[in-house]
Amino acid sequence: MLSQLSPAIRQYLIVTGNYWAFTLTDGALRMLVVLHFHQLGYSALEVAMLFLFYEFFGIVTNLFGGWLGARWGLNRTMNIGLGIQIVALAMLLVPGSMLTVIWVMAAQALSGIAKDLNKMSAKSTIKLLVPDDKQSQLYKWVAILTGSKNTLKGVGFFLGGLLLTLIGFQGAVLAMAVMLSLVWVASLIFLKKESGKAKFKPKFKDILSKSRPINILSGARFLLFGARDVWFVIALPVFLASQLDWNHWQVGSFLALWVIGYGFVQSIAPKFTKTGNDVPKTQAVVWNALLTLSPIALALALWQGLPVTQSIIIGLGLFGILFAINSSLHSYLIVSYSRADGVSLDVGFYYMANAAGRLLGTVLSGWVYQQWGLVACLMISTLLLLLSTAAISFLPARDSVKEEPK
């Protein structure tokens, strides 16, 4: 069946399959680390610190990875990312006495590098497959890729909680390392064409974006993902485990179902927004503003003493739907506004901002929750979303933006 497709589409499907396999292990590993080290007695802030290098090196990788992708080709950067993730998993197979905070942080640093090399490669490739005058099609393709990736990440959360319950931490890590090694070998064999190489030879200084729309979108993305992770990534799973006495299976399953649903909504986001040849700035502003209302509504429900479990389920569901639409819309906009030649430079810069927002959110999630609790995390989320809405309002119309000469 693949042989009947064009070489470009065939390559994209292989790249996407690699990205999906990686995402599955990445989601499972995050849930494994959060639940396993919380079980060992680590505080919320200490668990957050385990992901410090993961997010920091994601920033560095996106910044430099876009430049490498433009010079080397996107397939090479994807294969490098898969190999690095296998090394990161292998580092966690050491005896339990060697799993110190520094060691786990180092393994997570490699995992962060691997994840963002894969994401940058997959997101950049799609720009090369759709003509510039087919913006509606581009939006739908980006939405499907982004949504399916997050659905699989949710399955990874579920898998992480299940494997931790059934075969323990090291057994789960070993199983994932073996599976990803098979994918990596297949990728090295079948993924040969070096798409994404820029026609011009990008200089090192080109890693920093000079485009006003790219900078605006990057700033909005930084704030958007900081707003999500400040309460979702550490505070929420620790709250569910410590305050509601949920076990690993319950926490992993609940967050997995949320991310799966979130990914599904992302994939159909164009149905909720305007999908003509351009998506106007007002769409992004309106949906960002609507999202701002959800964390403050949940914070008020918890502060007023409403039933906690029901409030969390309803509040998280509302947040997930609105965040998914915003994330999908933002992901389309960055691909749409990026240059066709050397697309990975713009996409890499944008996802550098994404990783920086996740880093901010992760650190704040552990620290603020430990000091003041979940409601405080939700209030900070609201503030970051207000700033994100303000930032996206400065985005110029797409037809007024011209590609910069090389």
N, C-alpha and C positions, 0 to 999 in steps of 0.2 A: 504493500500500500504506500509506503514511504517513497518507493522508487518512482511513483506516478506524480509526485509533487515536484515543484521547481526546486533547484538546489538551495535557494535562499530560504524558502519555507521549510525545507527538510532540515537545514542547519538550525533554524530557529526552534523547531520542535525538539531537536536534540538538546540545544542549550536550555530550553525551558524544562525538559525532563531532568537534566542535571540540577537545575535550580530547585525543582520540587524535591528531589531526593535530599539535597543539602538542607533545605528548609525543614524537612521532617526531623532530621537529626538535631538541627539547631533548636527547634522548639522543645524537643524531648530533653535535650541537655540542660536547657535553662530551667525547666521544671524539676529535673533531677537535682541540680545544684541547690535551688531554693529550698526544696523540701528536705533533702538529705542533711544539709548543714543547719537548717533550723531545728531538725530533729536532734542533731548533735549538741544543741544548746547555744548556737550562735545567735546574737541579738539581731534585730532588724537592720541596724546600721552595719554590723559586721557582714551580714549576708549581702547587703548592697555593695560593700567594698569589694566583694569577690568579683563583681561585674565592672569595677572601675576601669580596669585595663581593657576589658572587652569593648566598652563604649569609647574610651579614649583612642584606642588603636583603630576603631572604626572611623573616627574623624580623620586620622592620618591616612588610612588606606583609601578612603574615598577621594581625598585631596590628590594623592599621588597615583592612585589606581586609574583615575580618568586619564592622566597623562600617559601612563604605561599602556593603557588600552588603545590610545590613539597612535602610539608608536609601534606597539607589538602586535595588535589585533586582539579582539575581545575573547576569542576562543582560548588563546594562550593564558590570559589572565584568569579565565574561568577554571582551567585545569590546574593552575597554580593554587587557586583557592580551595579546590577539592582536596588536593594533596596536603595543604596546611591543616585543614580540618581533621584529617585522619591523624596527623601528628598530635594535634590538640587532644583528641580523644585518647590516643595512646598514652599521653602524659598522665591521664587520670586513672590508669590501670595499675599504678604503683600501689604497694601496701598502704593500708589506711593510716599508718603512723607517719607516712611521708606526705599525706595530703594536708600540708600546712596552708595557711592563708596565702603566703607568697607564691607557693607552687601552683595553687588553684588559680590565682590571679594571672600567673604567667600562661597557664593553659587557656584561660579565657581570653587573654590578649591575642593568642594565635587564632582562636575561634572567631574573634571579632574581625581580624584581618581577613580570614577566609570568607566570612559571611558577606562582607562588603565588596570583595572582589567578585563574588558570584552575583550579587544584586546589581552592581554597576554594569556587569557584562550583559545580563539578561535585559535590563531596562534600556540600555543603549541600543541593543540589537534591533529592537522593535521599530525604532525611528527610521532604520534603513530599509524597512519593508513596505512602508506606506507612503504614497505620493503626498506632497505637501498640500495639495488641494483637497485631500480626503480626510479632513479633520474629524468628522463624525466617526469614520472607520478607525482612525488612530485612537480616539477616545475609547471606543468599545474594546479594541485589542489591549490597550493598557489596562483598562478596568478588569478584563478577564484574567490577564496575567497577574495583576496585583491581588485580585480577589482569590484566585485559586491558590496563590502562594500562601496567603494568610489562612485559608481554610486548612491547608496542609500543616501550617504552623500550629493551628489548633489541634489537629490530629496528633501532632508531636507532643503537645502538652498532655493530652490524654495518654499517649504512649509512654511518656516519661513517668507519670504517676502510676500507671499499670505495671511497667517494668520494675520500678522501684519496689512495689508491693510484692511482685512475684519472684524476681531473681536478684534483688538487691542492687546497690549502686554500681559495683564493678561489673556484674553480669550484664547490666543494661548497657553500660558504656562499651563493653566488648562486642555485644551484638550489633550496636550501631556502627562501630569501627569496621567490622567485617562487611556489613551491608554497603557502607559508603566506599570501601575499597573496591568492591565489585563494580560500582558505578564509575569510579575513577578510571579503572582499567578500560572499561567500555568507552569512556569519553576520550581517552588517549588514542584509541583505535579508530573511532568513527568521526571524531570532531577534528577535521584537518584544515578546512579553509579558514584563513585569517581575515574574517570580516571586521570592519570597524577601524581599520588603519586609516589615519588621516592622509589625504593627498598631500597636504603640506606637512613639514616635519615640525611638530610642536616643540617650542622651546620650553625650558623649565619654568620660565615666568608665566607661561600660558595656563598654569594650574589655577591661578587666581582669576576668577571671573571679572570681566570689566563691563558686562551687560547689565543695565539697570533692571530689566525684568527678571533676569536670573538671580540677581542679588535680592530683589524684593521677595521672590518666591522662596529663596533659601532662608531668608529671615522669618517668613511666615511658617515655613516647615519646622524650623528650629523651635519656635514657640509652640506649634501644634503638638509635636511629639513630646516636648517637655511637659505639656499639660496632661498628656495621657499617662506618661510613665511616672509622674510625681505621685500618683495614687494607685496605679494599676500594677506596676512591675514588682514592687516589694511590699508596700503597705497592705494591699488587698489580700494577697495569699497569706501573709502573716496574720492579718486580722481574722480571716476565715479559720485559720488553724488554731490561733490562741484565744480568740474571743468567742467564737461560735463552736469551738471544739470539733471542727471537721477533720477527718483523717486525710491521709495523702490521696487516697482514691477519690474522695469527694472533692477536694480542692482541685486536683488535676482534671477531673471530669468536668467540673463546673466551668473552669477557665477555658478548657478545651472547647466546650460547647459554645462559649461566648465567642472565641476567636473563629471557630468554624462559621458561626452565623455572621460574624463581622466580615469574614472573607466573602461569603455569599452575597451580602449586601453590596460590598465593593464591586463585585463582578457585574451587578445589575444597576450600578449607580447612574449610568446614562439614562435610564428610564425615569429617574427622578429629576434630572437636570436637563437644561436645553442642549440638544445634540445636533444643532445645525452645523454649518461649516466652521463656526467659531463658538466658543463658550464664553459669553461675556463676563467681564469682571464682576458684575453685580451678582451673578450666581455664586461665585466664591465668597463674596462678602456676606450674602444672606445666609448661606449654609454655615459659615463660620460663626455668625452671630447666633444662630439657632443652637449650635453646639454649646455655646457659652452658657446657656440656660440649664443644661443637664447636670453638671457637677454641683452647681449651687442649689438646685432643687433637691439632690440627694443629701447634701450637707444639711439643709434645713430639715429634711425628714429625720435624719439621725439626731440632730440637735433638739428637735421637738419630742424625741422619745417614741417615734412611731415604730412598729414592729421591724426589728433590724433585718432579719432574713428577707422578708418581703421587700423592704425598701432597697436592699442591695440588689436583689434580682431585677426589680423593675428599673431602678436607677441605672444599673449597669447595662441593661438591655437598651434603654433609650440612648444612653451615651454611645453604645456600640453602633447603633443604626446611624446616628448623626455623624460620628467620627468616621465611619466607613465611607460615607458619601463624600465627606471633606477630603479624606486621604486619597480616594480614587480621583477626585476632581483635581487635586493638587498634583498627583502623579501624572495625569494627562497634561496639565499645563506646562510642567517642566519639559516634557518630551516635545510638546508643541512649540515652545519658545526656543528650544535648543537649536544650535547650528547643525545642519546635516553633516557637514564635513568636520570631523573631530567631535562628534556628539558626546563621546564619553567624557570630554573635558567639562562640559556644562553639567551633565548628569552626575559626574563624580563630585563636582563642587557642591551641587544641590544636596546629594546624600551625605556629604561631609557635614552640612548643616543639620541634616536629619539625625546623624549620629551624635552631634554635639548636643542636640536637644534631648536625646535619649540619655546621654551622660548626665546632663543637668537633672533630668527627671529622676534617674536612678538614685543619685546621691541624695537629692532632696527627699525622695520617697522613704529611704531608710532613716535619715536624720530627723525629718519633720514628724514622721510617724512615731519614732521613739520618744521625741520630746513632747508632742502635743496631740497625737492621735490622728485618726483617719479624717475627721472633719476638717482639721487644719490643712491636710493634703488636698482635700477637695477645694478649699478656698483658694489655695495657691494655683490650682488647676484653672479655676475661673479667671484669675488675674492674667495668667499666661494666654488664655484663649481670647480675652479682650484685646490684648496686645497683638495677637495673631490676626484678629479681624481688622484692626487698624492698619497693620502692615499690608495686607492683601488689597486694601482699598486704594493703594497707590499704584497698583499694577496697570501699565498702559495697555491700550487695545493692541491685539496681536498684529493687525494689519499696519500699524504705525511703526513696527519694529523692523529694522533691516539688519541683515547679517553683516557683521563687521568684516572688512577685507583682511585677508591674511598678509 
